[in-house]
Amino acid sequence: MSTTFASVALAPSPFETQSFSFSKPQEDQTFFILSIDINPKLQKICGGIDYPIECLTSIIPFLNENVAMISMSILKVEIDAIHNKTKEALDKTYKLSMNPPTSRLLPLCLKSCINNYNAILESKQRILNAISMGDANELSMELSHNMEDVFACEEEFNKAKIESPITELNSLLVKIITNSLTIDVNMINV
């Protein structure tokens, strides 16, 4: 399994570039690990982005018969997945902050993550507005800010030299956001 580094330069920030490492699926990995039939149009959309398995597993729970299998609709569903996964991360972070800290710096790191997750949740409507208006620049900017918020959360633990108890959730959030950045609002119907 190879490791991929995502580097995103965003402004303004106390650090110019953040990197966050996570495993990337092997190139020959297929959709066979999922136990349900997958719409071929969804397979095509998810198959053309960086993390196809995460695309499918994050989108499928939100699908219903009313969701058109076009990239704009799938992108909206992916935004719901980001929102849901961020709520999950926020809940876990709150629970961790209620336990007696193993380090005096842990509560500070968790507070920073809580603020970052809240910023991601607050961006949902701006993202949906950008999608509806076809504003790819605004969409990209909002999603990039979300990515920066996840990186900043992990960076707090790195600076404190504490192992992050939420790395897995943050890694998944990065993958879902990366996928969302890859799904272009202007893609033609597939």
Salt bridges, closest charged atoms under 4 A:
GLU54 OE2 - LYS175 NZ 3.53
ASP80 OD1 - LYS124 NZ 2.89
GLU88 OE1 - LYS85 NZ 2.83
GLU142 OE2 - ARG126 NE 3.04
GLU156 OE2 - LYS159 NZ 3.43
